[in-house]
Amino acid sequence: MKLRKMKRSMMGFSLIAALGVSFFSTGTGVLPTVKAAEREEAVTTSEDVATSSDADALDVTETEEEILVEDTLEVEANQIRINAANFPDENFRKYIKKNFDKNNDNIVDNIANIKSMEITTAPIYNLKGIEHFGALESLSCDYIGLTSLDVSKNTALKMLWCKGNKLTSLDVSKNTALESLDCEYNALTSLDVGRNTALKSLYCNSNELTSLDVSKNTVLKDLNCGSNELTSLDVGKNTALKYLTCDYNRLTSLDVSKNIALESLTCGYNRLASLDVSKNTALKMLWCKGNKLTSLDVSKNTAVAYLNCDNNDFTSLDVSKNTVLTWLSIDSNITADISNLNLSRLEIYVPQVKGTIDLSGITGIEKYMSGSGWNGNTKKLTYGLEIKQDGQYANYNMNDRVNLILSNVGWFSRYQKCDFYKDLYGNVTCKYSNGNPVINEFKCDGTYTYYFQLDGTAMRNRLTYHPDGEHVIYFDENGHEVFSNFHHVEKSIAGEAVDDLCFFDVYGYMYVDVMTYDQAGQNLYYVNPYGVIERGNWFEFSDTCVWAGTTNKVGKGYGYAYEDGTLMINTYTYNWIGRYVYMQGNGHMQ
């Protein structure tokens, strides 16, 4: 226990004595009041505390620790004291104090009302103390340096994100309410999700898993277990799956015949000799490159827009039925007719060559190539020459296996020494003046702001966090960050499909827990604590809701929102139990 240095004064000692408490630490911060008789019987050492019946006998040197008088006070059942005993990690303790010490008294009040934590302060090596927050439903602790994580007492958790740490084990057996688990980029050697039957999304990629059993996770919609050491994967029971990523493993077989809802399948760089996707008619993306496939039938996959099947062992591909294809990656020695396609990007995987690349087997390739390096008559690409591609040049060195990228890329802006391009598929990319791609950065083209991801493309149709780690922002279907406007959000931060209406302010920050008018000042909207505008239902205003741009609280009560999100005001109606009520001008039921 830390001790506050106290002067030898009757007033200081009398304060301690009047409290009638022991200085023994209980380890919980909830210290009981000790009666005088009990205090007399207590056995203490000189290291615990100095005692005397005379204040002048109290002798505290300058080297002794401070006495925290506050630590001797009792806290209520729904409180927890912020101290080193309860929160040993200093940075975690600082996070708790900053976010939950509302009265600045080193006490967290109303623990049962705390539902969410987003911890970004690094480094934090352990979250000891998290067990006190039993009502927690959402915990995000990505990239903070955790070496261990115990959430066994957080049984109400629905979302747990702990990616990018140093975890070697993770026990979620007690977290049976979990719907979303993201533990990617750790060092896990095993993961048991057998009791997490409510899971809808599981991201456990980039670990060291040798096996994964998801047979009990029957409502799973999104599974990413790529970049592990899996030798088998059974998804036969996961009939709700829409997105499956299992690339960079050691799979020799993969049965997806029961997964008829699949829209995206990424199984590249395994050891698959065959792949049957005939039952997966909803597929929009298929990425199966780098396997040992001797054939691939995509005739039933007429919805596929993205197909990457290069670096395999087959030499012919029929894409005549795949008329919506916009992105295709194939081997250079393949026989294929692409004349009926309108591709925005064509990638050709090229083996090591000397002199020329023979593309004679690919019918219809002419419209994707131009420049002095292309000989349209013989369908051969001359080694080492520059290839002009609709506004940009690319010098392909054919000394090794490469991807020859032929795309309808159009330059559209130059701003602050950066060039911006957009292909027919709508993907925006950006390059510095030296030709290097912009990645993992925000850039403005002079009009709109984009965020360029690790693959070089601008983020689209996606919520994400602002670099400050606190505010949420949104990029629309064109990759433009949304400012001062309402917008329908199609994907959550976790990448799950949603249909939410949200509002983003002049800084691009998503409104959360506010009441606001539209730009005309006529229609009233309520944005709930999750940042979603209530629509088509009765709802309860939160007790922390404020009017937009102010600190004025709206006040608790009930309201009704139409399907377009506008609140019912200044009229009579029947509420959800059939009672005739009046809806006031502030949207509250009278």
Number of C-alpha atoms within 10 A of each C-alpha: 17 15 16 13 15 16 15 14 13 12 11 12 19 14 11 15 16 9 15 18 19 21 22 13 15 12 12 16 21 19 19 14 14 15 12 15 9 11 15 9 8 12 7 14 9 7 7 14 14 13 15 11 10 11 17 12 12 18 13 17 10 9 7 13 13 14 17 14 14 11 21 21 15 16 17 11 10 13 18 22 25 23 22 16 16 20 20 16 19 15 17 23 20 16 18 20 20 12 10 18 17 12 10 10 12 19 22 21 20 14 17 13 12 16 15 15 18 14 20 17 16 14 14 21 20 20 21 18 21 21 16 17 24 19 18 23 19 19 21 17 23 22 20 19 19 22 16 15 20 16 21 16 16 23 20 18 26 19 21 23 20 25 24 20 21 19 22 17 16 18 14 23 16 16 23 19 18 26 19 23 26 21 25 24 21 22 19 21 16 16 20 14 22 16 17 22 19 18 26 20 24 25 20 24 25 21 22 19 21 16 16 18 14 23 16 16 23 19 17 25 20 24 24 19 24 25 22 22 18 21 16 16 19 14 22 16 16 23 19 18 26 20 21 22 19 23 25 22 22 19 21 16 16 20 14 22 16 16 23 19 18 25 19 21 23 19 24 25 22 24 19 21 16 16 20 14 22 16 16 23 19 18 25 19 21 22 20 24 23 20 24 19 19 14 16 20 13 23 16 16 21 19 19 24 19 21 23 21 23 25 23 21 17 17 16 18 19 14 21 15 16 21 16 16 23 18 21 22 21 25 25 22 19 19 18 19 17 22 15 15 19 18 24 20 21 24 19 22 19 21 17 10 13 12 11 14 18 16 19 18 16 21 14 14 19 15 13 17 21 16 13 12 17 18 14 14 8 10 18 16 19 18 16 15 16 17 20 17 18 17 11 12 12 14 11 15 13 21 12 11 13 15 19 19 17 22 20 22 21 17 16 12 15 17 13 11 9 19 19 19 20 20 17 16 16 16 18 25 25 27 17 15 12 8 12 10 18 23 18 14 13 15 19 18 16 10 8 13 17 24 25 22 15 13 12 18 22 27 25 21 19 21 21 19 14 14 11 8 12 12 15 19 23 30 23 18 15 16 22 20 25 23 20 14 14 17 16 16 21 17 18 16 13 16 14 16 12 11 11 16 18 23 26 21 16 10 12 19 20 26 25 22 23 25 22 18 15 13 10 6 8 8 14 18 23 31 26 20 15 11 19 21 25 25 20 13 13 15 16 14 23 18 12 14 21 21 16 19 10 8 11 12 15 20 14 13 14 16 23 25 21 14 11 12 21 21 26 23 20 14 12 14 16 11 16 11 6 8 9 10 13 18 21 15 13 15 25 21 21 11
